[in-house]
């Protein structure tokens, strides 16, 4: 898929999407999703990785927090979500 995405400057959107469909069949991106990627690469993008997210990173799902929450719930299964927080 990466090679097809990088060749967008050489093909029309329809030609490139047809190549993607032939290569991936039912596992192909939707036409809408491919169009978004096609436009990004046509405008000069070179990476297929997602852009960094803005805002504060999530810290509540690390292993340390999960262990602490499980320990609290293990001691008293009748706690509400607010009481655990």
N, CA, C and O atoms as CSV, one atom per row, in Angstrom:
chain,resi,resn,atom,element,x,y,z
A,1,UNK,N,N,0.839,-1.188,0.000
A,1,UNK,CA,C,0.000,0.000,0.000
A,1,UNK,C,C,0.881,1.247,0.000
A,1,UNK,O,O,0.575,2.223,-0.685
A,2,UNK,N,N,1.964,1.218,0.759
A,2,UNK,CA,C,2.822,2.392,0.843
A,2,UNK,C,C,3.314,2.812,-0.540
A,2,UNK,O,O,3.351,4.002,-0.855
A,3,UNK,N,N,3.687,1.842,-1.356
A,3,UNK,CA,C,4.189,2.158,-2.689
A,3,UNK,C,C,3.092,2.795,-3.539
A,3,UNK,O,O,3.354,3.742,-4.281
A,4,UNK,N,N,1.879,2.288,-3.435
A,4,UNK,CA,C,0.767,2.858,-4.194
A,4,UNK,C,C,0.505,4.283,-3.722
A,4,UNK,O,O,0.258,5.174,-4.535
A,5,UNK,N,N,0.560,4.499,-2.407
A,5,UNK,CA,C,0.338,5.848,-1.871
A,5,UNK,C,C,1.413,6.815,-2.343
A,5,UNK,O,O,1.111,7.968,-2.651
A,6,UNK,N,N,2.668,6.361,-2.407
A,6,UNK,CA,C,3.754,7.238,-2.835
A,6,UNK,C,C,3.723,7.514,-4.329
A,6,UNK,O,O,4.373,8.455,-4.785
A,7,UNK,N,N,2.992,6.727,-5.104
A,7,UNK,CA,C,2.913,6.941,-6.545
A,7,UNK,C,C,1.751,7.844,-6.934
A,7,UNK,O,O,1.435,7.951,-8.119
A,8,UNK,N,N,1.120,8.481,-5.993
A,8,UNK,CA,C,-0.078,9.269,-6.285
A,8,UNK,C,C,0.185,10.393,-7.270
A,8,UNK,O,O,-0.720,10.768,-8.016
A,9,UNK,N,N,1.390,10.942,-7.300
A,9,UNK,CA,C,1.683,12.021,-8.235
A,9,UNK,C,C,1.705,11.554,-9.677
A,9,UNK,O,O,1.586,12.366,-10.595
A,10,UNK,N,N,1.855,10.255,-9.886
A,10,UNK,CA,C,1.956,9.703,-11.233
A,10,UNK,C,C,0.622,9.176,-11.754
A,10,UNK,O,O,0.492,8.897,-12.946
A,11,UNK,N,N,-0.350,9.040,-10.891
A,11,UNK,CA,C,-1.644,8.458,-11.260
A,11,UNK,C,C,-2.786,9.369,-10.811
A,11,UNK,O,O,-2.645,10.169,-9.886
A,12,UNK,N,N,-3.914,9.221,-11.494
A,12,UNK,CA,C,-5.106,9.919,-11.019
A,12,UNK,C,C,-5.598,9.199,-9.780
A,12,UNK,O,O,-5.187,8.072,-9.505
A,13,UNK,N,N,-6.478,9.848,-9.033
A,13,UNK,CA,C,-7.035,9.218,-7.844
A,13,UNK,C,C,-7.713,7.906,-8.203
A,13,UNK,O,O,-7.502,6.899,-7.527
A,14,UNK,N,N,-8.520,7.900,-9.251
A,14,UNK,CA,C,-9.256,6.695,-9.634
A,14,UNK,C,C,-8.304,5.565,-10.002
A,14,UNK,O,O,-8.515,4.423,-9.594
A,15,UNK,N,N,-7.256,5.867,-10.768
A,15,UNK,CA,C,-6.281,4.832,-11.143
A,15,UNK,C,C,-5.585,4.257,-9.907
A,15,UNK,O,O,-5.424,3.043,-9.781
A,16,UNK,N,N,-5.181,5.139,-9.008
A,16,UNK,CA,C,-4.490,4.694,-7.800
A,16,UNK,C,C,-5.423,3.870,-6.911
A,16,UNK,O,O,-5.002,2.863,-6.340
A,17,UNK,N,N,-6.675,4.285,-6.790
A,17,UNK,CA,C,-7.626,3.551,-5.961
A,17,UNK,C,C,-7.907,2.174,-6.558
A,17,UNK,O,O,-8.043,1.198,-5.821
A,18,UNK,N,N,-7.996,2.087,-7.874
A,18,UNK,CA,C,-8.196,0.791,-8.522
A,18,UNK,C,C,-7.004,-0.135,-8.275
A,18,UNK,O,O,-7.187,-1.334,-8.064
A,19,UNK,N,N,-5.788,0.411,-8.300
A,19,UNK,CA,C,-4.603,-0.392,-7.986
A,19,UNK,C,C,-4.673,-0.917,-6.558
A,19,UNK,O,O,-4.337,-2.073,-6.300
A,20,UNK,N,N,-5.104,-0.078,-5.641
A,20,UNK,CA,C,-5.230,-0.472,-4.244
A,20,UNK,C,C,-6.274,-1.572,-4.088
A,20,UNK,O,O,-6.053,-2.535,-3.355
A,21,UNK,N,N,-7.406,-1.437,-4.771
A,21,UNK,CA,C,-8.455,-2.456,-4.714
A,21,UNK,C,C,-7.954,-3.785,-5.275
A,21,UNK,O,O,-8.249,-4.842,-4.717
A,22,UNK,N,N,-7.204,-3.740,-6.369
A,22,UNK,CA,C,-6.675,-4.971,-6.960
A,22,UNK,C,C,-5.685,-5.638,-6.009
A,22,UNK,O,O,-5.660,-6.863,-5.893
A,23,UNK,N,N,-4.879,-4.838,-5.338
A,23,UNK,CA,C,-3.867,-5.390,-4.446
A,23,UNK,C,C,-4.455,-5.943,-3.152
A,23,UNK,O,O,-3.986,-6.966,-2.651
A,24,UNK,N,N,-5.486,-5.277,-2.597
A,24,UNK,CA,C,-5.987,-5.642,-1.274
A,24,UNK,C,C,-7.399,-6.206,-1.247
A,24,UNK,O,O,-7.841,-6.685,-0.203
A,25,UNK,N,N,-8.105,-6.165,-2.339
A,25,UNK,CA,C,-9.451,-6.737,-2.383
A,25,UNK,C,C,-10.360,-6.165,-1.311
A,25,UNK,O,O,-10.484,-4.947,-1.181
A,26,UNK,N,N,-10.997,-7.041,-0.540
A,26,UNK,CA,C,-11.943,-6.618,0.495
A,26,UNK,C,C,-11.258,-5.917,1.674
A,26,UNK,O,O,-11.917,-5.213,2.438
A,27,UNK,N,N,-9.953,-6.101,1.826
A,27,UNK,CA,C,-9.220,-5.463,2.924
A,27,UNK,C,C,-8.750,-4.055,2.575
A,27,UNK,O,O,-7.988,-3.446,3.326
A,28,UNK,N,N,-9.197,-3.550,1.458
A,28,UNK,CA,C,-8.797,-2.230,0.963
A,28,UNK,C,C,-9.408,-1.118,1.817
A,28,UNK,O,O,-10.489,-1.277,2.383
A,29,UNK,N,N,-8.702,0.001,1.900
A,29,UNK,CA,C,-9.276,1.191,2.540
A,29,UNK,C,C,-10.549,1.597,1.810
A,29,UNK,O,O,-10.724,1.286,0.632
A,30,UNK,N,N,-11.428,2.287,2.508
A,30,UNK,CA,C,-12.616,2.814,1.834
A,30,UNK,C,C,-12.187,3.902,0.861
A,30,UNK,O,O,-11.099,4.465,0.986
A,31,UNK,N,N,-13.031,4.191,-0.093
A,31,UNK,CA,C,-12.718,5.229,-1.081
A,31,UNK,C,C,-12.480,6.579,-0.398
A,31,UNK,O,O,-11.578,7.323,-0.782
A,32,UNK,N,N,-13.290,6.886,0.610
A,32,UNK,CA,C,-13.156,8.146,1.334
A,32,UNK,C,C,-11.820,8.224,2.071
A,32,UNK,O,O,-11.125,9.238,1.992
A,33,UNK,N,N,-11.458,7.154,2.788
A,33,UNK,CA,C,-10.188,7.143,3.511
A,33,UNK,C,C,-9.015,7.254,2.553
A,33,UNK,O,O,-8.065,7.994,2.809
A,34,UNK,N,N,-9.080,6.512,1.441
A,34,UNK,CA,C,-7.984,6.571,0.492
A,34,UNK,C,C,-7.869,7.973,-0.106
A,34,UNK,O,O,-6.764,8.464,-0.338
A,35,UNK,N,N,-9.006,8.612,-0.352
A,35,UNK,CA,C,-8.974,9.964,-0.917
A,35,UNK,C,C,-8.258,10.926,0.024
A,35,UNK,O,O,-7.494,11.780,-0.426
A,36,UNK,N,N,-8.498,10.795,1.328
A,36,UNK,CA,C,-7.806,11.654,2.302
A,36,UNK,C,C,-6.294,11.433,2.225
A,36,UNK,O,O,-5.521,12.391,2.201
A,37,UNK,N,N,-5.877,10.158,2.187
A,37,UNK,CA,C,-4.443,9.861,2.094
A,37,UNK,C,C,-3.879,10.314,0.752
A,37,UNK,O,O,-2.763,10.830,0.687
A,38,UNK,N,N,-4.637,10.126,-0.303
A,38,UNK,CA,C,-4.195,10.545,-1.627
A,38,UNK,C,C,-3.895,12.039,-1.637
A,38,UNK,O,O,-2.863,12.460,-2.159
A,39,UNK,N,N,-4.784,12.839,-1.068
A,39,UNK,CA,C,-4.591,14.290,-1.019
A,39,UNK,C,C,-3.366,14.659,-0.182
A,39,UNK,O,O,-2.618,15.570,-0.537
A,40,UNK,N,N,-3.165,13.948,0.930
A,40,UNK,CA,C,-2.007,14.245,1.778
A,40,UNK,C,C,-0.699,14.000,1.027
A,40,UNK,O,O,0.216,14.821,1.085
A,41,UNK,N,N,-0.612,12.872,0.322
A,41,UNK,CA,C,0.614,12.562,-0.400
A,41,UNK,C,C,0.792,13.449,-1.619
A,41,UNK,O,O,1.917,13.799,-1.975
A,42,UNK,N,N,-0.288,13.809,-2.250
A,42,UNK,CA,C,-0.210,14.702,-3.401
A,42,UNK,C,C,0.322,16.073,-2.987
A,42,UNK,O,O,0.990,16.748,-3.770
A,43,UNK,N,N,0.019,16.479,-1.747
A,43,UNK,CA,C,0.477,17.786,-1.270
A,43,UNK,C,C,1.891,17.732,-0.674
A,43,UNK,O,O,2.382,18.740,-0.166
A,44,UNK,N,N,2.543,16.572,-0.732
A,44,UNK,CA,C,3.936,16.496,-0.317
A,44,UNK,C,C,4.236,15.659,0.907
A,44,UNK,O,O,5.399,15.541,1.293
A,45,UNK,N,N,3.240,15.082,1.522
A,45,UNK,CA,C,3.489,14.242,2.696
A,45,UNK,C,C,4.315,13.023,2.292
A,45,UNK,O,O,4.151,12.497,1.192
A,46,UNK,N,N,5.205,12.573,3.186
A,46,UNK,CA,C,6.036,11.409,2.877
A,46,UNK,C,C,5.883,10.288,3.890
A,46,UNK,O,O,6.370,9.183,3.649
A,47,UNK,N,N,5.229,10.532,5.007
A,47,UNK,CA,C,5.097,9.532,6.057
A,47,UNK,C,C,3.683,8.964,6.096
A,47,UNK,O,O,2.708,9.687,5.888
A,48,UNK,N,N,3.578,7.662,6.364
A,48,UNK,CA,C,2.254,7.056,6.517
A,48,UNK,C,C,1.848,6.976,7.986
A,48,UNK,O,O,0.763,6.492,8.307
A,49,UNK,N,N,2.717,7.449,8.875
A,49,UNK,CA,C,2.414,7.450,10.311
A,49,UNK,C,C,1.416,8.555,10.633
A,49,UNK,O,O,1.379,9.583,9.957
A,50,UNK,N,N,0.603,8.337,11.675
A,50,UNK,CA,C,-0.342,9.359,12.121
A,50,UNK,C,C,0.412,10.569,12.652
A,50,UNK,O,O,1.523,10.440,13.167
A,51,UNK,N,N,-0.191,11.738,12.527
A,51,UNK,CA,C,0.379,12.950,13.092
A,51,UNK,C,C,0.268,12.890,14.609
A,51,UNK,O,O,-0.638,12.246,15.139
A,52,UNK,N,N,1.184,13.558,15.314
A,52,UNK,CA,C,1.078,13.590,16.777
A,52,UNK,C,C,-0.228,14.258,17.206
A,52,UNK,O,O,-0.685,15.214,16.579
A,53,UNK,N,N,-0.801,13.756,18.250
A,53,UNK,CA,C,-2.044,14.322,18.787
A,53,UNK,C,C,-1.729,15.539,19.634
A,53,UNK,O,O,-0.695,15.588,20.300
A,54,UNK,N,N,-2.614,16.519,19.609
A,54,UNK,CA,C,-2.426,17.705,20.437
A,54,UNK,C,C,-3.045,17.464,21.811
A,54,UNK,O,O,-3.849,16.550,21.996
A,55,UNK,N,N,-2.665,18.276,22.738
A,55,UNK,CA,C,-3.235,18.175,24.073
A,55,UNK,C,C,-2.379,17.347,25.008
A,55,UNK,O,O,-1.315,16.848,24.640
A,56,UNK,N,N,-2.860,17.218,26.198
A,56,UNK,CA,C,-2.141,16.502,27.243
A,56,UNK,C,C,-2.193,14.998,26.981
A,56,UNK,O,O,-3.260,14.470,26.668
A,57,UNK,N,N,-1.065,14.298,27.100
A,57,UNK,CA,C,-1.082,12.849,26.891
A,57,UNK,C,C,-1.816,12.133,28.016
A,57,UNK,O,O,-1.821,12.599,29.156
A,58,UNK,N,N,-2.419,11.031,27.706
A,58,UNK,CA,C,-3.135,10.246,28.697
A,58,UNK,C,C,-2.145,9.553,29.623
A,58,UNK,O,O,-1.201,8.913,29.159
A,59,UNK,N,N,-2.356,9.677,30.922
A,59,UNK,CA,C,-1.483,9.019,31.891
A,59,UNK,C,C,-2.255,8.043,32.764
A,59,UNK,O,O,-1.672,7.402,33.639
A,60,UNK,N,N,-3.547,7.925,32.540
A,60,UNK,CA,C,-4.371,7.106,33.418
A,60,UNK,C,C,-4.352,5.623,33.068
A,60,UNK,O,O,-4.816,4.806,33.863
A,61,UNK,N,N,-3.838,5.260,31.924
A,61,UNK,CA,C,-3.884,3.856,31.517
A,61,UNK,C,C,-2.520,3.164,31.585
A,61,UNK,O,O,-2.327,2.126,30.953
A,62,UNK,N,N,-1.579,3.720,32.337
A,62,UNK,CA,C,-0.302,3.023,32.446
A,62,UNK,C,C,-0.428,1.864,33.441
A,62,UNK,O,O,-1.396,1.801,34.199
A,63,UNK,N,N,0.530,0.966,33.440
A,63,UNK,CA,C,0.455,-0.244,34.261
A,63,UNK,C,C,0.333,0.052,35.749
A,63,UNK,O,O,-0.371,-0.656,36.469
A,64,UNK,N,N,1.013,1.089,36.210
A,64,UNK,CA,C,0.983,1.431,37.631
A,64,UNK,C,C,-0.434,1.804,38.070
A,64,UNK,O,O,-0.911,1.325,39.099
A,65,UNK,N,N,-1.107,2.657,37.293
A,65,UNK,CA,C,-2.475,3.067,37.635
A,65,UNK,C,C,-3.448,1.887,37.579
A,65,UNK,O,O,-4.312,1.745,38.445
A,66,UNK,N,N,-3.305,1.059,36.571
A,66,UNK,CA,C,-4.201,-0.102,36.432
A,66,UNK,C,C,-4.053,-1.021,37.642
A,66,UNK,O,O,-5.054,-1.495,38.178
A,67,UNK,N,N,-2.829,-1.279,38.078
A,67,UNK,CA,C,-2.600,-2.136,39.248
A,67,UNK,C,C,-3.231,-1.542,40.499
A,67,UNK,O,O,-3.840,-2.262,41.290
A,68,UNK,N,N,-3.089,-0.228,40.682
A,68,UNK,CA,C,-3.657,0.431,41.861
A,68,UNK,C,C,-5.181,0.336,41.867
A,68,UNK,O,O,-5.785,0.058,42.903
A,69,UNK,N,N,-5.799,0.565,40.715
A,69,UNK,CA,C,-7.263,0.501,40.627
A,69,UNK,C,C,-7.735,-0.924,40.889
A,69,UNK,O,O,-8.706,-1.128,41.618
A,70,UNK,N,N,-7.068,-1.902,40.310
A,70,UNK,CA,C,-7.452,-3.294,40.545
A,70,UNK,C,C,-7.316,-3.676,42.012
A,70,UNK,O,O,-8.131,-4.438,42.530
A,71,UNK,N,N,-6.294,-3.155,42.686
A,71,UNK,CA,C,-6.108,-3.435,44.107
A,71,UNK,C,C,-7.244,-2.831,44.930
A,71,UNK,O,O,-7.767,-3.484,45.833
A,72,UNK,N,N,-7.627,-1.600,44.628
A,72,UNK,CA,C,-8.721,-0.934,45.351
A,72,UNK,C,C,-10.027,-1.693,45.131
A,72,UNK,O,O,-10.775,-1.924,46.081
A,73,UNK,N,N,-10.305,-2.079,43.899
A,73,UNK,CA,C,-11.535,-2.807,43.594
A,73,UNK,C,C,-11.521,-4.184,44.254
A,73,UNK,O,O,-12.560,-4.670,44.701
A,74,UNK,N,N,-10.347,-4.811,44.316
A,74,UNK,CA,C,-10.232,-6.121,44.964
A,74,UNK,C,C,-10.555,-6.079,46.436
A,74,UNK,O,O,-11.045,-7.060,46.995
A,75,UNK,N,N,-10.286,-4.949,47.072
A,75,UNK,CA,C,-10.579,-4.799,48.499
A,75,UNK,C,C,-12.057,-4.536,48.760
A,75,UNK,O,O,-12.588,-4.970,49.783
A,76,UNK,N,N,-12.731,-3.832,47.850
A,76,UNK,CA,C,-14.140,-3.505,48.051
A,76,UNK,C,C,-14.822,-3.411,46.688
A,76,UNK,O,O,-14.701,-2.392,46.008
A,77,UNK,N,N,-15.519,-4.436,46.291
A,77,UNK,CA,C,-16.157,-4.486,44.970
A,77,UNK,C,C,-17.433,-3.632,44.886
A,77,UNK,O,O,-18.042,-3.538,43.821
A,78,UNK,N,N,-17.826,-3.028,45.969
A,78,UNK,CA,C,-19.045,-2.214,45.980
A,78,UNK,C,C,-18.770,-0.729,45.768
A,78,UNK,O,O,-19.691,0.084,45.844
A,79,UNK,N,N,-17.531,-0.368,45.506
A,79,UNK,CA,C,-17.186,1.039,45.265
A,79,UNK,C,C,-17.763,1.532,43.948
A,79,UNK,O,O,-17.873,0.772,42.986
A,80,UNK,N,N,-18.128,2.801,43.910
A,80,UNK,CA,C,-18.573,3.397,42.669
A,80,UNK,C,C,-17.355,3.906,41.902
A,80,UNK,O,O,-16.250,3.941,42.444
A,81,UNK,N,N,-17.549,4.293,40.671
A,81,UNK,CA,C,-16.458,4.828,39.858
A,81,UNK,C,C,-15.891,6.090,40.509
A,81,UNK,O,O,-14.676,6.282,40.540
A,82,UNK,N,N,-16.753,6.935,41.020
A,82,UNK,CA,C,-16.284,8.172,41.683
A,82,UNK,C,C,-15.451,7.859,42.925
A,82,UNK,O,O,-14.463,8.541,43.197
A,83,UNK,N,N,-15.834,6.856,43.663
A,83,UNK,CA,C,-15.081,6.508,44.859
A,83,UNK,C,C,-13.709,5.942,44.510
A,83,UNK,O,O,-12.744,6.172,45.239
A,84,UNK,N,N,-13.609,5.216,43.423
A,84,UNK,CA,C,-12.325,4.684,42.987
A,84,UNK,C,C,-11.427,5.796,42.503
A,84,UNK,O,O,-10.222,5.774,42.753
A,85,UNK,N,N,-11.999,6.776,41.810
A,85,UNK,CA,C,-11.216,7.887,41.281
A,85,UNK,C,C,-10.701,8.736,42.408
A,85,UNK,O,O,-10.013,9.729,42.170
